[in-house]
Amino acid sequence: MRKVGIVGLGYVGLALTKSLCEVGVQVLGFDSDKEKVTQLQNLITPNESISNDDLLKFSESGTFNVESNPTVLSEAEVVIISVPTPLNQLGKPDFKPLQSACTSVAPFLKADTLLINESTSHPGTLRNIIVPLVVDARPDRAKNIKFACSPERVNPGDSQFNHSNTPRVVSGIDEVAKSKVKEFYEKFVKEVFVASTPEVAEMSKLLENSFRLINISFINEISVFCNDKGIPIREVIAAASTKPFGFMPFYPGPGVGGHCIPVDPVYLLENAHRDGIRLPILEDAIKLNENRYKTIVEYLERQLKGLSGKRILIEGVTYKSNVRDTRETPATRILSGLKDVGAQVSWHDPLIEEWNGSRATPVSAEIWDAILVLIFHDLTDVSELMLNSKKIFDFTGRIPKSREHVQSL
Ligand SMILES: NC(=O)c1ccc[n+]([C@@H]2O[C@H](COP(=O)([O-])OP(=O)(O)OC[C@H]3O[C@@H](n4cnc5c(N)ncnc54)[C@H](O)[C@@H]3O)[C@@H](O)[C@H]2O)c1
């Protein structure tokens, strides 16, 4: 049985754990969060990437060991880094988790370990950040460790696409690393694309996510225009989508959230700025997304003839459907934007009990002046929303427009 170490057991690390354990690989997991490690050792999942049943199954078969000490990695032939690449308080890339992961795992790497970075970052991260840190910590192994990258594409909550049927982009520092990383992913992924350099692989991920951010910001902008003109935007998109070439639908919403789409483009932008390169389209898309809440608050003010004293319920506070992840959720800005203009705002989400320092309010607590449906989960109860609102503003396209008080945005 092959032994694979995973550094960082979050959404990405646990999804990988599941895929690898399922093909008989033994996973040695290391996470610096002791509480999370204890939770996993007690076979309780912290997120949707892996179930409690999976944890029990893999623990009984001895395929998953998890520790808060990197020594657990010392027998691994392959080590994958999947730690956060967030923004700091100034909104700039924060490389600390990645740097600390490199320095803490380096002492435990075997001579011929294949070290793969799956965390998202700017092009040059493998070559200019990871390799020097590991080489500094282990000069004796520098020549033999194989450095590679494969930016993760997992889409939490997606029942159609998984590791097996989502093609992988991989690359390595040299030809041996490239061929080893290809061989590794081919064990559990149907299609592997080998990029000529790590920079191509790293850049491909930033291109994918920047493309998505730009297009979502664009459709949000167009939706403002359409709402103003009384043109139903979703029907416009359906009509445009009949074109069999040259068009790809994106849908309006409350703004993008999560650990990837709003964050990764900032890594690209900062990297470009450092070299004196401007990326104005991307820059605008980031700003439009950050300010999406203002457009929404202004629109609601017009529709409800003022928001002061209005009782508003925000339905759905995660950043996407059917996941419990609230990182960078647009609900945060919308909630405070509404409060700033005097609305009395509560929130509810069938997947979340506590968020943003408060507990969820039941939908049935009162008849709300308005319910804003930001995110729709399989567990969202449409009839309860209908019964308890004077008006519904739907950002999801999932609330039937059978009654007049539903307004699709
Ligand atoms: N969540 C997604 O949908 C997704 C999809 C594709 C790519 N990514 C990328 O994958 C990376 C990981 O994202 P995630 O969503 O899994 O993050 P996460 O926050 O869910 O999990 C990261 C884990 O790493 C641990 N950690 C942090 N620093 C560590 C260190 N120095 N040593 C050991 N463990 C450490 C944390 O405790 C946490 O458990 C990011 O770069 C992200 O951009 C995420």
PDBQT file of the ligand as one rigid body, heavy atoms in Angstrom, charges set to zero:
ROOT
HETATM    1  N1  LIG A 501     -12.288  24.984  -0.587  1.00  0.00    +0.000 N 
HETATM    2  C1  LIG A 501     -12.276  24.837  -1.904  1.00  0.00    +0.000 C 
HETATM    3  O1  LIG A 501     -13.314  24.682  -2.516  1.00  0.00    +0.000 OA
HETATM    4  C2  LIG A 501     -10.985  24.861  -2.695  1.00  0.00    +0.000 A 
HETATM    5  C3  LIG A 501     -11.021  24.438  -4.030  1.00  0.00    +0.000 A 
HETATM    6  C4  LIG A 501      -9.853  24.441  -4.772  1.00  0.00    +0.000 A 
HETATM    7  C5  LIG A 501      -8.672  24.915  -4.193  1.00  0.00    +0.000 A 
HETATM    8  N2  LIG A 501      -8.667  25.347  -2.910  1.00  0.00    +0.000 N 
HETATM    9  C6  LIG A 501      -7.389  25.800  -2.348  1.00  0.00    +0.000 C 
HETATM   10  O2  LIG A 501      -6.869  24.771  -1.512  1.00  0.00    +0.000 OA
HETATM   11  C7  LIG A 501      -6.198  25.312  -0.379  1.00  0.00    +0.000 C 
HETATM   12  C8  LIG A 501      -6.843  24.786   0.900  1.00  0.00    +0.000 C 
HETATM   13  O3  LIG A 501      -8.188  25.250   0.953  1.00  0.00    +0.000 OA
HETATM   14  P1  LIG A 501      -9.261  24.619   1.958  1.00  0.00    +0.000 P 
HETATM   15  O4  LIG A 501     -10.583  25.181   1.539  1.00  0.00    +0.000 OA
HETATM   16  O5  LIG A 501      -9.106  23.152   2.065  1.00  0.00    +0.000 OA
HETATM   17  O6  LIG A 501      -8.796  25.308   3.332  1.00  0.00    +0.000 OA
HETATM   18  P2  LIG A 501      -9.315  24.929   4.797  1.00  0.00    +0.000 P 
HETATM   19  O7  LIG A 501      -9.165  26.151   5.601  1.00  0.00    +0.000 OA
HETATM   20  O8  LIG A 501     -10.643  24.252   4.721  1.00  0.00    +0.000 OA
HETATM   21  O9  LIG A 501      -8.280  23.838   5.286  1.00  0.00    +0.000 OA
HETATM   22  C9  LIG A 501      -6.916  24.073   5.463  1.00  0.00    +0.000 C 
HETATM   23  C10 LIG A 501      -6.410  23.273   6.651  1.00  0.00    +0.000 C 
HETATM   24  O10 LIG A 501      -5.011  23.512   6.748  1.00  0.00    +0.000 OA
HETATM   25  C11 LIG A 501      -4.674  23.589   8.128  1.00  0.00    +0.000 C 
HETATM   26  N3  LIG A 501      -3.419  24.334   8.252  1.00  0.00    +0.000 N 
HETATM   27  C12 LIG A 501      -3.215  25.672   8.153  1.00  0.00    +0.000 A 
HETATM   28  N4  LIG A 501      -1.892  25.938   8.255  1.00  0.00    +0.000 NA
HETATM   29  C13 LIG A 501      -1.272  24.758   8.425  1.00  0.00    +0.000 A 
HETATM   30  C14 LIG A 501       0.086  24.387   8.574  1.00  0.00    +0.000 A 
HETATM   31  N5  LIG A 501       1.052  25.293   8.562  1.00  0.00    +0.000 N 
HETATM   32  N6  LIG A 501       0.398  23.076   8.740  1.00  0.00    +0.000 NA
HETATM   33  C15 LIG A 501      -0.594  22.144   8.765  1.00  0.00    +0.000 A 
HETATM   34  N7  LIG A 501      -1.909  22.435   8.601  1.00  0.00    +0.000 NA
HETATM   35  C16 LIG A 501      -2.235  23.723   8.426  1.00  0.00    +0.000 A 
HETATM   36  C17 LIG A 501      -5.863  24.282   8.771  1.00  0.00    +0.000 C 
HETATM   37  O11 LIG A 501      -5.936  24.016  10.152  1.00  0.00    +0.000 OA
HETATM   38  C18 LIG A 501      -7.026  23.673   7.981  1.00  0.00    +0.000 C 
HETATM   39  O12 LIG A 501      -7.539  22.531   8.616  1.00  0.00    +0.000 OA
HETATM   40  C19 LIG A 501      -6.275  26.827  -0.556  1.00  0.00    +0.000 C 
HETATM   41  O13 LIG A 501      -5.129  27.279  -1.219  1.00  0.00    +0.000 OA
HETATM   42  C20 LIG A 501      -7.485  27.011  -1.447  1.00  0.00    +0.000 C 
HETATM   43  O14 LIG A 501      -7.420  28.211  -2.180  1.00  0.00    +0.000 OA
HETATM   44  C21 LIG A 501      -9.801  25.312  -2.137  1.00  0.00    +0.000 A 
ENDROOT
TORSDOF 0
